[in-house]
């Protein structure tokens, strides 16, 4: 996991913990509007970053040679290749599996944050 991904994951976790009632409970309408607006902007930015990262991860998973492409070769060709092509295929599958796990974690966090955006949008619209 890259440091940027780890930072985004932490940010999404934090944003998912925010309870609007607690955040603005004792504020007057103007202060609440300003704070919710800032929260919406933060949510939008984090979700846009997540969307970009999800797209890039999907592209990276699909890029490069097919790790099981050697199955299409004849047994003789595979045998002549030695262990190198097999190891390359195993390495590529391990990389893809790791990327998918990271992607799944990110998407789970987005699932927790996206409803917060809708809730904050409704609240902000009601205040303005």
N, C-alpha and C positions, 0 to 999 in steps of 0.2 A: 504494500500500500504506500502510495506516495505521501509526503507530508501534506500536500495540498488536499488530498482526499481525506486524510485523517482530520485535518482542520475543518473541512466541510462537514464531515460526519459529526464532529463535536458540536459544530454550530447548529446543525439540524436537530441534534438531540436537545440542545438548550432551547431552541425555538419551540420544540414540541412540548416543553414543560411549562410554557407561559400560559397562565390563566388570566384571561382578560378582566374578569371581575376583580381579581386580586390586584392586577396591575393598575387599574384605574378606579378602584372602588371608592376612594375618598377624594378624588380629584374633581374640580369643577369641570363643566362641559368643555371649555376651551382647552384646558390642559389635557383632558382625556382625549379630545380630538387630535391634538398634537402628538400625544404619546402613541395612540393607536395608529396614526398615520406613519409614524416612524417604525412601528412594529410591522405594518404592512409592507413598507419599503424594504425592511430587512428580510422579511419572508420572501418577497418577490426576487430579491437579489440572490438569496441562498437557493431558491428553487430554480432560478435561471442557471446558476452554476451547476446545480445537480443535473439539470437537463442536458447541459453541454457535456458534462462528464459521462453521463449515461450514453449519449450518442457516440462519443469518442470511444468508449469501452466497447460498444457494439461493433463499431468499425474495426477496432483492433482485434477483436475476437474473430471476425470474419476475414481479416486480411491474412496474407501470407499463404504458404502452401498448406494443402489439406493434410493434416497429420496422419490420416489413414489412406492417403493417396497411394502408398506403396502396396496396398492390397490389390490394386488394379494391375500391378506388375506380375509377370509370370514368376513361378517359384524359382526358376533358374536365375532370373535377374535379381530377385530378392536375395538369393543365396550368395550371389557374387558381390553384392553390396556390403556384405559383412554386417557388423553390429552398428556401424555409424548411422545408417538411415533409421534403424529401429530406435536408437537412442535419441536421434533428432525428433522422431515422431512422439516418443514418450515425453521429451522435454516440452514440446509444443503443446501437448495435451495437458501437462501439468500447469503451464502458463495460462492456458485458456480456462482451466478449472479454477485457478486462483482469481482470474479476472471475473469469472461468473460469480464466485462467492462474494467478492467485493461489490459487484453490481447488485447482487441480491440484498446485501446489507444496506446499500445506498437507497435502493428502491423501497425497502421496508421503512426506512426513516422518512422518505418522501411521503409515503402513505400516512405517516403520523402527523406530518406537518401540513399537508395540503388542506385538510379540513380546518386547520387553524387559520389559514388564509381566508377561506370562505366566511368563517365566523367573524374574523376581524373586518372583512369587507362589509358585512352586514351591519356590524356595530358602527363602523365609520360612516356608512351611508345614513344610518338612523340619526347620527349626531349632526350631520351637515344638512 
